[in-house]
Amino acid sequence: MAEILIQRAHTLGMEKARTIAAKWQQEAQDDWGMDCTYVANETNEQGELQDRLNFERAGASGYLEVTATQLTMKLELGFLMASFKDKIEEKITGNLDKLLA
């Protein structure tokens, strides 16, 4: 298995970060066939309000954590998808950066 971890700090606040997460969720569902579940208003280990978007499909699963100051994505790739790790990471990073711009 291969793992991808992407973290992006931002100054957008929680509402705008949620909007970005919703846009990413729609792309993940439409473009990559991901099954997504959004859980809002959790508290993370630092005591901050956070939302969590869980996603999965054959060969890949992960989450996007959303706070008022950061987006953190962790993606685990199965054996067959692991050989495409670099290309997948580049695509996801580009999409997140585009949404944050």
C-alpha positions, -999 to 999 in steps of 0.1 A, spaced: 0 0 0 11 36 -7 1 66 13 -3 102 2 -5 130 27 -12 166 16 -16 196 40 -25 231 30 -27 260 54 -52 287 45 -68 319 58 -103 314 44 -121 305 76 -144 276 82 -173 285 59 -152 291 28 -131 260 36 -163 240 37 -173 253 3 -140 241 -11 -144 207 5 -179 205 -10 -165 213 -45 -137 187 -40 -163 162 -29 -183 168 -61 -153 164 -83 -143 132 -64 -177 117 -70 -181 128 -106 -146 124 -119 -132 95 -99 -163 76 -88 -156 81 -51 -182 72 -24 -181 102 0 -195 108 35 -193 143 51 -192 146 89 -195 182 101 -187 199 135 -163 174 151 -136 185 175 -100 174 166 -71 166 190 -62 203 192 -97 212 203 -105 229 170 -137 226 151 -132 203 121 -152 186 94 -142 154 78 -149 141 43 -144 104 41 -140 89 6 -134 55 -9 -135 35 -41 -119 2 -53 -82 6 -46 -83 38 -27 -97 53 5 -90 83 26 -102 115 41 -101 153 39 -101 171 72 -113 207 71 -105 234 97 -107 271 97 -69 273 90 -60 240 72 -70 213 48 -54 179 54 -59 150 30 -47 114 36 -52 88 9 -42 52 10 -38 34 -23 -42 -3 -28 -16 -25 -44 -27 -19 -80 -31 19 -76 2 23 -57 22 23 -90 3 55 -100 10 72 -66 31 101 -80 6 109 -108 -24 107 -84 -6 129 -59 2 155 -85 -34 156 -98 -49 159 -63 -24 186 -52 -32 206 -84 -69 203 -78 -67 214 -41 -43 243 -50 -67 254 -77 -97 254 -54 -77 273 -27 -65 300 -52 
